[in-house]
Amino acid sequence: KKGVNPGASSSTSEFKLSLLEDSLTELQKFEGEMKIKSSVLSRVRIDVSSTSSLSKLKDKSSGGKFKSEFEDSSHKLQDYNECLGIEVNERKNLLEMLRQCRSYHTDKFVELQ
């Protein structure tokens, strides 16, 4: 995802409603992706966030399979965490755009009076 705020400007007179709409649409799509990633993460066989997962390693012969599953789970958790970071930034950007929108409309309302 972009991770930038295309609607940000130093002047509220430059605020574009279409950029806010685009940002909301993108965030909605991203939320769908996050639900999928969360679902995938909830189905992994090994909980890599807990040391109790190591107790599943019984003997040397099952070590290769355990390692493979552990690495797969680790990658899925890392991917999910990276996406959460992006989502936090996207939400911050959206909040800033909403503040700009409010300021823009407040300025326009004052101009009309």
Beta strands, then each sheet from edge to edge (+ up, - down):
end
